[in-house]
Amino acid sequence: MKILIVTPYIPHPLAGHGGSEYVYGLVKYLSSNNKVTVILFLDSFEEGLVKDLKQFPVSFLFVRRMKGKQKGLLGNIQLIVLRLFQFFRSLLLWQPYYVSKYWDSEMARMIESETTRTQYDAVQIE
C-alpha cells in the first residue's frame, strides 16, 4: 500500500511530546510492509533529529516552520507575534485556533503536489 502521513510533529521519540512518539511508532510499523511518505513541519531545533529518521525506508518531506521556544530574544518575539496573528485570524475567520495555528500555505501546496503526483491508498492526517 502507498500511505501518506501528514503531521505537524517530527516523528521521533526525543521530540518532547506524545504526538511525536505516536507518529514515530506508526511510521516504524507501517514502513515495514508499505510505501510510506511523511509530510511534516520542521523547526530548526529539530534538524538534529532528522538523521535518526534515515533508518526507515520512508520518504520525508519537510516544511520549515517556527514551533516552540526559539533561540534568542528576536526568535521568541517573532514567534509571539506569529501566534498573536494566528489567534486574531482565528477570531476574524470564525475558525478554531488550532486550524489557524497549523494552517500553512507551503504545507497545503506540498500536500496538493504530492497527492497529485502519487495516488495513495490511505492518508493519515494528524
N, C-alpha and C positions, 0 to 999 in steps of 0.2 A: 504494500500500500504506500501511496505517497501522502504524507501528512505534513501539514503546515501548522506551526505553533506560533502565535503572536502573543508576546508578553512584555510588560513594562520592566521586568526583572531579568537580571543576568542569572541564568540557571547554574548556580554554584553554591555549595554548602557554606562557604565563607562570606557570602554577600551580606549576611546580617539579618535576614528575616525569613519567615516561614514560606512565603510565596516563592522565593528563590530556591529553597530546598525542595519544595513540591515540584516545581518545573524541572529541576535537576533530576529528580527521580523519574519523572515522566519521560524526559529525553533519554535517560540511560536505558529505561525499559523499552521504549518504543524503537530506539535506534538499532536494537539488536536484530530485528526482523523486518524493518521498514525503511523506506527512504524518507528521512525527516529533514525539514527545513525550519529554522527558528528565526523569526524576526523579532528583535528586541531593542529597547533603549539601552544606551551605554553611556555612563558618565566617565570622566577622565580618571577618577579614583578607582574605577572598576577595571581599567585596562590591564592591570597585572593579573587578573583572574582569567583573562581570555586564553592564555597559553594552556591552562588546565583543560579547557574545553576541546582541545585538539585531539584528545584521546577518543572522542566519539566520532563515528562516521556520519557526521551531521553537517549540513550547510548552515552557517550562522551569518545572518545579515544584520548589521548594526546601524542604528540611528542614533547619532550623538544627541545628548540631552543632559541638562543640568538637573541632578537629583540630589537631595540631601545636603548635608553640610559641605560647603566648598572650602578650598584652601584660600586663605587671605580674606581680608575685610571686603574688598571690592567684589569678589565672587559671591560672598554671602549677601551683600546688598543687592546684587543683580538677581539672586535667587528670590529674595524677599519681594522685590519689585515685580518679578515674573509671577509669583504666587498671588500677589495682590491683583495684578491684571487678570489672572485666571479666575479669581474669586469674583471680581466685578463683572467679568464677561459672563460668568455663570448666572449672576443675578439678572443682567440685562437680557440674556437669551432664554431665561427660564429653564436652564438645564441644571442637573445635579453638578455639584462642584467637581466631582471626580471625572465627569465627562469632559468638563472644561480643562481640568488639570492634565489629563492624559491625551487630549486632542493635539495632534501634531501633523502638519501638512506633509512633512517629509515621510513620516510613518505611513500616512494614507497613500502617498504616491508609491512607496515601496510595496505595500500590500497589493495595490492595484496592478502594479507592474508584475509582481511575482505570480499573482493569480491569473493574469492574462497569459503569461509565458508558459505556465505549467498548470495542468489540470490536476487538482488534488482530490484524493478520495475522502479526506477528512481534514477539518480545520478546527483547531482548539484556540480559543481566544481567552486570555486571562484578563 
